[in-house]
Amino acid sequence: MTDSNRRSSILRAFLVPAVLAASLLTTGCATGLYVDTATKEVPVAELKKPVQPKPTNVVFEFQTKGAPNATATKHLQDGVVSYVAQTGLFAPPAAVGSSMLNITINNIPLTDDAASKGFVTGLTFGLAGSAVTDGYVCTVSYLPAGQGVAIVKTARHAVHATIGNASPPPGAGKPLEAAVAYNTMAREVVSNALRDLALDPAFN
């Protein structure tokens, strides 16, 4: 697979269908990706560690407008699970009596009428540019072993895409390759949700 094909494959996995139709399938124009700078990664050193981390099973799923997206999950899962282990908030799962941490990142469209914007760009062969923004909502649900009520925290993020001759919107970071952009977004948004979880008195 060429770099161009690999990049298109990653974009197809993560962008919502309206944006895909606009930026990839209709125009063929190069797309720039920018991770929004409003949500920043919480350094591991700043996370409030429990006195004794509990054995915990970690499950991750990426969703597109609330529906499971197996391809995107596969792209991000190893990075998310590895990051969770690095935080020091949880111990490796035990044979019995482990807690459960479910992490979901749901991709939702934020830009109004993204498909028509991209279609116009396609008709003008990239001379007219457009920008679209995808939102990502991370939900972490932590269920302590032996308890029936989970602790739930959420965090939000965004990735901007430019199509054709367009400038990135305010708040966009530097341009990134697709794999780097989405892994960066995932790590940053998960770190914020886990920070809030670690601060909850019920977690410790």
C-alpha positions in Angstrom: 0.0 0.0 0.0 1.4 3.4 -1.0 1.6 6.3 1.6 -1.2 8.0 -0.3 -3.5 5.0 -0.1 -2.6 4.4 3.5 -3.4 8.0 4.4 -6.8 7.8 2.5 -7.5 4.5 4.4 -6.9 6.2 7.7 -9.1 9.2 6.8 -11.9 6.9 5.7 -11.7 5.2 9.1 -12.0 8.4 11.1 -13.9 11.0 9.3 -17.7 11.0 9.3 -19.4 10.0 6.0 -20.4 13.5 4.9 -16.8 14.8 5.2 -15.5 11.7 3.5 -17.7 12.2 0.5 -16.6 15.8 0.3 -12.9 15.6 0.9 -11.9 12.2 -0.5 -14.3 10.7 -2.9 -15.5 13.8 -4.7 -12.6 16.1 -4.9 -9.4 14.1 -4.8 -7.8 17.2 -3.3 -5.0 17.0 -0.7 -6.4 17.3 2.8 -4.5 19.0 5.7 -5.3 17.7 9.2 -4.9 19.9 12.3 -5.5 18.8 15.9 -7.4 21.5 17.8 -5.3 23.2 20.5 -8.1 23.9 23.0 -7.7 20.4 24.5 -4.2 19.8 25.6 -2.6 16.6 26.9 -2.5 16.2 30.7 1.0 15.1 31.6 1.1 11.8 33.4 3.1 13.3 36.2 0.1 15.7 36.9 -2.5 12.9 37.3 -3.5 12.2 40.9 -2.4 8.6 41.5 -4.4 6.4 43.9 -2.6 5.1 47.0 -3.0 1.5 45.7 -4.0 1.2 42.0 -6.7 -1.4 41.5 -6.4 -4.3 39.0 -8.4 -3.2 36.0 -9.5 -4.5 32.7 -9.4 -1.9 29.9 -11.7 -1.9 26.9 -11.5 0.7 24.1 -13.9 1.4 21.3 -14.0 4.1 18.6 -17.5 5.1 17.4 -18.8 7.1 14.4 -21.9 9.0 15.4 -22.6 6.4 18.1 -22.0 3.3 16.0 -19.0 1.0 16.6 -16.2 1.6 14.1 -14.0 -1.5 14.1 -11.4 -0.1 11.7 -10.7 3.1 13.6 -10.8 1.1 16.9 -8.0 -1.1 15.5 -5.9 2.0 14.5 -6.1 3.5 18.0 -6.5 0.7 20.5 -2.9 -0.2 21.1 -2.0 3.5 21.7 -4.9 4.1 24.1 -4.3 1.0 26.1 -0.6 1.6 26.3 -1.2 5.2 27.5 -3.6 4.0 30.2 -0.9 1.7 31.5 1.6 4.6 31.6 -0.7 6.7 33.8 -0.2 4.6 36.9 -3.8 4.9 37.7 -4.5 1.2 37.3 -2.8 -2.1 38.0 -2.8 -5.0 35.5 -6.0 -7.1 35.6 -6.1 -10.0 38.0 -7.6 -13.4 37.4 -10.6 -12.5 39.6 -11.9 -9.3 41.2 -10.7 -6.8 38.6 -12.4 -3.4 38.0 -13.5 -2.4 34.5 -12.5 0.7 32.6 -14.5 1.3 29.3 -13.2 4.0 27.1 -15.1 5.2 24.0 -14.3 8.0 21.6 -17.3 9.0 19.5 -16.8 10.9 16.3 -19.5 13.5 15.6 -19.7 16.2 12.8 -19.4 19.8 13.9 -19.2 21.7 10.6 -22.6 22.6 9.1 -23.2 21.3 5.6 -19.7 19.8 5.3 -20.7 17.7 2.2 -21.8 20.6 0.1 -18.8 22.6 1.0 -16.5 19.9 -0.1 -18.6 19.3 -3.3 -18.1 23.0 -4.3 -14.3 22.5 -3.7 -14.4 19.5 -6.0 -16.2 21.3 -8.8 -13.6 24.1 -8.7 -10.7 21.5 -8.7 -9.4 22.9 -5.4 -9.3 26.5 -6.4 -12.0 27.2 -3.9 -11.1 25.9 -0.5 -13.2 24.7 2.5 -12.6 23.6 6.0 -14.5 21.1 8.1 -14.3 20.1 11.7 -15.0 16.8 13.3 -15.7 16.6 17.0 -14.7 13.7 19.3 -16.3 12.9 22.7 -14.4 10.7 25.0 -16.3 8.8 27.7 -14.5 6.9 30.4 -16.7 4.6 32.6 -14.9 3.0 35.6 -16.7 0.3 37.4 -14.9 -0.7 40.7 -14.8 -4.5 41.4 -17.9 -5.6 43.3 -19.8 -2.4 42.8 -22.8 -1.7 40.6 -22.4 2.0 39.9 -19.8 3.3 37.5 -17.9 6.6 37.6 -18.4 8.3 34.3 -16.3 11.2 32.9 -16.3 12.9 29.5 -13.9 15.1 27.5 -14.1 16.7 24.1 -11.7 17.4 21.3 -11.7 18.3 17.6 -9.7 17.7 14.4 -9.9 20.2 11.5 -9.5 19.3 7.9 -8.8 21.7 5.0 -9.8 20.8 1.5 -8.3 22.5 -1.5 -7.1 26.1 -1.2 -8.2 26.8 2.4 -6.5 28.0 5.6 -6.9 26.1 8.8 -9.4 27.7 11.3 -8.4 29.5 14.4 -7.3 27.1 17.2 -5.8 24.6 14.8 -2.4 23.2 15.5 0.4 22.5 13.0 -0.4 20.2 10.1 0.0 16.5 10.8 -0.1 13.2 9.0 -3.3 11.4 9.5 -2.1 8.6 11.8 -0.2 11.2 13.9 -3.2 13.5 14.1 -5.7 10.9 15.3 -3.3 9.3 17.7 -2.5 12.7 19.2 -6.2 13.6 19.4 -6.9 10.3 21.2 -4.1 10.6 23.7 -5.0 14.2 24.5 -8.8 13.6 25.0 -8.3 10.4 27.0 -5.8 12.1 29.3 -8.4 14.8 30.1 -11.1 12.3 30.9 -8.8 10.2 33.1 -7.6 13.4 34.9 -11.2 14.0 35.9 -11.7 10.4 36.9 -8.6 10.4 39.1 -9.9 13.6 40.9 -13.2 12.0 41.7 -13.2 11.0 45.4 -15.1 7.8 44.5 -12.2 6.6 42.4 -9.8 6.3 45.3 
